[in-house]
Amino acid sequence: MIKLQKLTKIFTTDEIETTAINAIDLHIKKGEFVAIKGPSGCGKTTLMNILGLMDVHSDGEYHLLDQPVHQMSEVERTRLRKGKIGFVFQKFNLIDSLNVYENIELPLHYLKIDSSERKQRIETALDRLNIKHRAKHFPSQLSGGQQQRVAVARCIVAEPDLILADEPTGNLDSTNGKEVMEILSELHKEGKTIIMVTHDDKYAHFADRIINLYDGNIVSE
């Protein structure tokens, strides 16, 4: 699924150069559930943004689904990301002016899915995440746990090959956090490849592998 070779990310300003990711090698197989841990500022989110094709690395190689990302243009990376990668964020990133149904539907418009299939996929996702009764509600009318369920539904409705979850339990209490982790575990059992950033040991242990980052380096697995 993913192969990184000597992947490096350097941020440069007029006065200073900061190495966020330091020539790391990493292989992730299709169907794995991988947790990435480390202190603030260690490069976790930078790495996730690169894996999700939302940022570009400075040096090294990145292969995703056997495609050489490091040789691609921005347009080609966008095309590869669309429908292949799903995101779950700590802050939910729902659109306040859209109701639950419309938030979940949004990626299907980008994928140009026809209306009948959109409806079927959305209703399946609403049922799965137990939020069908909230379909016409807006994000401001939902609890944090409910908003994250909507975010997960929006992610899986596009049927991505890879799910990237950046601190998906970070804004949730322990009960809702455990429920979100159980949903991710179910998706993993169905064959989805999941990479999750977390600072919480108990959630990291839902994963097959735990990778520890420190100062942009993989220090242990």
N, C-alpha and C positions, 0 to 999 in steps of 0.2 A: 504493500500500500504506500509506504513512505520510506525513502532512503535519503539520508542527509550525509554528505561527505565534506568535512572541514568547513561546515557552514559558519559564517561569521557575519555579524552585524555591528557596524561602527557608526555612532552618531558623532557628527563633527559640527562645531561652532567656530566662530572666529578665534576663540581663545583656548578651546579644549577639545580633545578627542576621547570619546568614551566607547569602550568595547562592551557592548551589551551581550553579545553571543560570541564565544571565543573558540572558533574552529572545532565545533562539535561533530561527532559521528553518531548517527542514530538510525536504526532500522525498526520499523513498526509493521507487523504483518496484518493482513486483512483479517478482521474479526477480533482483534485484540482490544482490550480495555486498559489504557495506560493512564496513570496519574502522574502529574508533574508537580513536585513540591519544591519549596525553597523560600528563603526570607524575602521581604520586600526589596525590590531593586535588583534581584538576581537574574532577571531576564525572562521570567516565565511568560509574561504577557507579550513581550517582544517576539518570543519564539512562536507563540500561538498565532500572532498576527502574520508572521511569515508563513507558517503552515497553512493558514486560512487564505493565503494569497491576497491579504489586505495590506501587506508591507513587502518590501523587496530587500533581500539580504545583500550584503556588500561583497561577499566572496564565498567561494565554495560551490557545491552542487546540491540541488534539491530535485529529486524525482518523486512525482506523485502519480500513482496509477500508471507507472512506466513512462510518464511524460516528463521531459526535461524542463522543469519550470525555470531553471536558471538561464535557459536559452530563449525564453518566451518574451514577447512584447506584452504591454499592459492589456491590450485587447485580447490577446490569446489567453492570458491568465484569467481575465474576467470570464471568458467563455468556458474555461475549464472549471472555474469555481461554481458557476451557475448550475444548480441541480446536482452537483457532486458533493458539495460541502454544506453542512448545516451548522448553525451557530446557536449556542445558548449562553447568554451573558448574565453577569451578576446583577446588573441593573435592569434586566428584563428587556429594555429597548422596544417597548410597545409604542404604537402611535396613539396618542391620547384622543385624537379626533375620530378614530375608527373603533367600532365595537369589536368584541371578541371574534365574531365570525369573520369580519373584514380584516382584522389583523392576521388571522390564520390564512386567509385567502390570498394575501398580498404576494407571497413568493410564487404562487401558481399563475398569477397574471404575468409575472416576469418570464415564466417558463412557457407562456402561451398555451396553457392547458385549457381545453374547451369547457364550457360552463357545466355540462352534465357531469364530467369527470371531476371538476373542481368541487361541486356539491357533494359527490360521493366521498371524495378524500377528506373534505372538511368534516362531514358528519362522522366518519370513522374516527378521525382524530379527536373530535369533541367527546365521543363515547369513550374512547380509550383513556383520555385524561380526566374523565368524569366532570366535564364542565359544560355539558350540553345545555343545562339550565341557565348558564351564564352567557349564552351565545349573543344576546342582544345588549349585554351590559358593556360599559366602557371601562378602560383600565382604572380610572379613578374610583370606580364602584367595587373594586375587587381587593381582597387581601393580598399580601405579598406572595403567599403560597399559591393563590389562584392565578396571579399574574405570571408566576414562573411556569405554571402548568400550561397557560396560554402560549408562553414562549417556547416550551418544549413541543407543543402541538404545531406551532408555526414552523419549527425546525423539521419535524418528521413528516409533515404533509407533503414536502417536496421529494421524499424518499431518497435522501442523500446517501452516498457511500460512506462518508466520513462525518462524524459529529464532533465538533470542537466545543467544549463546555468550559468557559472561563469563570471560575469561582461560582458555579451555579447555585450553591447553597449560602453564599456570602451574606445575603440580605434576608435570610430566613431563620426562623426559630428552629429548635432541634427537631420538633415533630414534622414540620413542613420540609426541612432539610432531608430527613430520612425518607420521606415519601418521594422526593425528587430523585434521590439516589436509587431507590427501588425501581423507579421508572427507567432510569438509565441502565440499571442492571438487566431489566427485562429486554430492553432494546439490544443490549450486548448479547444476551442469550439467543436472540433472533438473528445474530450474525453481523450486527452493525459494528463498525470500527469506531471506538470512542477515545478521544484524548481529552483529559480533564485537568485543569489547573486547580489546585486546592491547597489550603494551608492547614487543613484539619486532618489529623491522622486517622480518625475513625471513618471518614469518608474516603480517604485515599485507599484504605484496605478493601473497598469494594472492587478495586481494579486488579487485573492480572499482574501488572508490573507497576512499581513505583520508581520514578526517576527523580533523583535529587539534584537540583541546580544550585550552584553557588558562584557568584561573580561571573556568570555567563558560561560556566563550565559544568559538565556532568560529573559530579563527584562520587556518585554511587548509584547502583540500581538494585 
